Amino acid sequence: MASSKLFLILVFVLMVFKNSGTARVEAARAFFVFGDSLVDNGNNNYLATTARADSPPYGIDYPTHRPTGRFSNGLNIPDFISQEIGSESTLPYLSPQLTGQRLLVGANFASAGIGILNDTGIQFVNIIRMYQQFQYFEEYQRRVSALIGAARTRQLVNRALILMTVGGNDFVNNYYLVPFSARSRQYSLPDYVKYLISEYKKLLMRLYDLGARRVLVTGTGPLGCVPAELAMRSRNGECAAELQRAATLFNPQLTQMLRELNSNYGSDVFIAANTQLTHSDFVTNPQAYGFTTSKVACCGQGPYNGLGLCTVASNMCSNRDQYAFWDPFHPSERANRIIVQQIKTGSTEYMYPMNLSTIMALDSKI
């Protein structure tokens, strides 16, 4: 009799611990990531594509000192946002480790090479385009519903923070990929930007329909100033004018479109992050941020280390923290940290209509 009572007590204690563990995981805000290589943390490792960062020296400064699929020497933008909201880093959706309670943390659906348009990045063949990222998000919600029920899943998604980073590849790996590209023959640059914004609006409306209620939307960086473009288009280290024009056209129209969506929904669902301005700060005055250069990539080859891929055969700097760019296209870990600090505390010039700190303060009262 005593042993049966003891057994029942043990079962009760285990159930309490199990349920409290679920509650703790759910109490932390879920985080979802959509987009391209700036925010991909390993989905492309599971795909047959050349758009991968699964070989050294990628990941050299990651805690494991091994490549993870992040296009960084260490942590990327989503990792630092996860830290700010008090959560562990999200796993790639394709990771076999993303099961059970780990699902409640959120998921990263991003895939290097993709753009707003489905024909962007066709040279990479097998990548997770935006429509498929959303299909995976729907599948994710079905999986979580099986775990905690449909009502709690809706609540988890509605309360989640979401990061959307896409658009740069639609210029670099589409419109300007080759001279006289199909898109450049179809559209003038101003008309192409309008087309991109209209297609991006459809994506964001679909994301809202899938339950998103707080979405950080990053603009493109100063596209013409990355080492890859300097190597191909610059004579004296000046930024490539046409790509700069593209970013200057795209980003204000993106912010205006987000304002219109928020007005339509009657809520500040979409938050514009002016990453072009943040990156431009690095470019114009790298020393103010502790960088020795914003023109030369830490890892690469050719002029500005801007040609080809970052590999074990590449030139590589010894002090990664002194470089704004890790490889020909992507910021260094330290630059990613600074970008997220601007997302967290930046003025309305950088974050409109509010920064991440304000979002967290407001949403904590709900």
N, C-alpha and C positions, 0 to 999 in steps of 0.2 A: 504493500500500500504506500509506504513511504517513498519507495523507488519510483512508483508511478506519479506521485505528486512532484517529485524532483524532476522527472522527465517533462511534465507539463510546464513547470516553471522555466526550465531551460528553453523549451519551444517558445514560450511567451517572450523571454528575453531576446532570443534570436530574431523573432518577428519585430520587436521594437527596434533593435539595431538595424535590421534590414530596411524598415520603413523610414527611420530617421536618416539613413544613408541616402535614400531616394530623395527625401525632402531637402537634404543639404545640397545635392546635385542640382535639383530643380530651383532652389533658392538663388543660386548663382545665375546671372542672366545668360541665356543662350546667345551664341554668336554665330552668324552665318556669313560666309564670304563667297562672292561671285566675281568673276573677272578673268584677268590675263596673267602673264608671268610676273607682274609686280606683286601679285598676291597669291599665286599658286604655291602651295606648300607640299606638293608631291603627287598630285593626281596623275601628271604625265609620266611618272615613273611606271605606271601600270599600263601605258599605251605604247603601241608601236609607232613612235614619232621621233623626229630629230629634235623637237622642241623640249629638251630635257636638261635637267641640271643634277644628274645623278652620278657624276664622276668628279673626283678631285680636280682642282682645289676648291670647288664649291663646298660650303659647309666647314671650311677650315677653322672658323671661329665659333661654330655652333657648339653647344655644350659637349656633344659627343665627338666633335672634330671630324665628323664624317658628312658626306653629302646627303641631303635629305630630299632633294627635289626643289628646294627653295633657290631662286635665282639671286643668291646672296652669299657673302662670305660667312654669314651667321643668321641672325634673326631677321625676319621681314616685317612689313607693316602690320599684318594681322597678329603676329606674335606680340608686338608691343601694345596693340589695342587690347588683346586678351589680358595682358598684365594690368592695364589701366582699369579694366572692369572686374578685376579680381578673379580671373578664371584661368584655367590651364589652356594651352594652345589647342585650337581645333585640329582634328585629324583630317587628312584628305578623305573625301567621301568614298573613294575607291579603295581605301586602306582596309584590309581584312580585320584590323584591330578595332574598327569603328562598329562596335556591337554593344548591346546591353546598356548599362548606365552611361557609357561613354557617349552614346547618342544624345543624351540630355545636355551635354556641354555645347552642342551645335555641330557644325560641319563646314568644311571648306570645299566648295564645288569648282573653284577656279582652275583654269587650264591655260598654260602658256601658249601664245600664238593666236588666240581667238580675238575677235572684234565684235563690234555691234552688228556688223553685216555677216551673213553666212559665207560669203565668198572671201572674206579676209582670212589670211593665213592658209590658203589652199595648198601652199608649198609644204606645209607641215603634215598634210594629209589627215592623220588620225588624232584629232584634238576634240575637246568637249565644247562645242559651240554653245552660245547662250541658250538656245531653245532646249538643248539637252541638259544644260545645268539646271534649268527650271524643271525639266522632267525628273531629274534626280532629286530635286527638292520636294516634289510631290511624292516620290517614292520614299524619301526620308520620312515624311509626315505619316505615311501609312505604316512604316516600321515603328515609329514612336507611338502611334495610336495603339498598336498591338501590345506595347509595353506599358503605357500609362492611361490609355483611353483617349477617345477622340476629343472630348471637352478639354482635358488638361493639355493635350497636344496643341489645340488652337490657342490656348492661353500662353503656352510656352513660345509659340511662334509670334503671336501678337506682341509679347513683351520683349522679344529678342532684339538685339542690336544687329544690324546688317551692314556689311560693307560691299559696295559695288565699285569696281575699278576696271573700266573698259573704255576704249576709244582711241588710244594711241596707235594701236596696230592698224586701225582703219586708214591711217595716213602712211605710217612707216612700211607696213606690210601689205598695202593695197594701192592706194592712190599714187604714192611715190615709190612703189617697189621697183618699178622699171620705167624708163622713159616711155611716154605714150601708152601708159597702162590703159586697160579697158575702161576703168572708172574715170580716168582723167580725160579720156576721149568722150565719155558720156556726159560728164558734168564739168562746168567751171568750178574752181575751188569754192567760191561762195555758195553755189547751188549744191555742191557735194556736202558742205557743212550743214545746210538746211535739211538735206535728205537724211544725214546721219542723226541729227537732232530729232527728226520726226520718227525715225526707227527706234531711237533710244527711248523716246517717250512711250512707245508701245511696250518695250521691255519693262519699263518701270511700272506701267499700269498693270501688266501681267503679274509682276512681283507683288504689287498691292493686292491683287485678287488672290494671290497665294497666301496672304496673311501678314505681309510685311507692314509694320507701322512705324519703325524708326530705321531709316536708311541713310548711311553716310555715302554720298556720291562724290567721288574724286574726279576732278577734271584731268586733262592731260598735262604733263609737265612741259617745260620749254623744249619742244621736240627737236628743234634745230641745234640745240646746244649739247646734246649727248655725245660722248666720244665717237660713237659709230658714225654719226652724221658729220662731225668735224673731220674725221678721217676721209670721208667720201666727197664732201662738198665744200670744205673750208680751205682757203688758201693761206690765211694768216691767223687762224685761230678764232675768227669771227663766227658767230652762230649762223647756220644756214637760213637765209632770209625767208625762203618760201615755206619751209616747215614752221618757222616762227610765226609766219602769217597765218598758217593753218591753226595753230594753237590759239592765237589771238582772236581769231574768228570763232572758234569752237567754244571756248570756255565761257565767255559772257552769254552766249546763246543757251548753253547748258544751264547756267544759273537762272536765267529768265524762264526757261522751260520748267525747272523745278519749282519756281515761285508759282507758276500757273497751275501746276499739279496740286501744290499745297492749297492754293485757293479753291480749286475744284473739290478737294477732299475736306476742306474746312479744318485742316490740322497740319502742323509742321511735320509731315511724314518724312520728307526728303531734305537732307541737310547737304548743302554744297560745300565741298572742301576745295579751296583754291590752291591745289598743289602746284599749279604753274607759278604762282607767286612765291611759294615756299622754295621751289627749286631755283627760281630766278634769284632769290636771295643768295643761295649758294654760289650761283654762277657769277653774279656781279661782285660779290665780296666774300669769297671762300674763307679768307683769314678770320673774318668776324665770327665764323662758326668753328674755328679750330682746324680747318682744312688747309693743306698747302696747295692743293689744286682742285679745280672742278672741271678741268679740260681733259686731263689724262686719266684713263681708267687704271685701276690698280692691276687688273689682270687682262692681258690681251697681247696684241702684236700690231706692228705697223705704226703709222702716225697716230699719236694720242692713245696708243694701245687700243685703237678702235676698230681693228679689222678682225673678222673671224670670231671664233668661239674662245672662251676661256678654258684652257686645258693645262695639263701638267707640263706641256712644252711651251706654254706662253711665258712672256715676261710677267713677273709678279712682284709687287711692292712688298717691302718688309713690314711697313706700318700701315695696316689697312685703315686705321682710324683717321689718317691724314688725307684720305681720298674721298671725295664726295661720291664718286662712281666706283663700284666694285668691278664691273665688266663693261663692255661697250654700250650697254643699254640700261643697266640697273644700278640703283643706289647701293652704297655700302651699308653695312649694318648700322653704323653710327649715323649716317644720313637718314636711314629709316627711323631711328629713334627720334631724331630732331623733327622729322615730318609728323610723327605721332604726337610729339609735344605741342606742335602747332594745332593739330586736330583737337587736342585736349583743352588748350588754354588760349588759342588764337582769337584775335579780335574779329569783328564781323567782316573785316577786309579779307580775312583768311577763311572764316567759317560763317556761312550764312544759312539760317538766321541765328544760329547759336553754336557754341562749341560743345565738345563732348562732356566737359565738366558740368555745364549747364543742363545738358540732356540727362546726365546721371542724377543730378540734384532734383530735377523736375519729376523724373520717372520714379524716383525712390518714394515719392509721396502718393503714387497711385496704388 
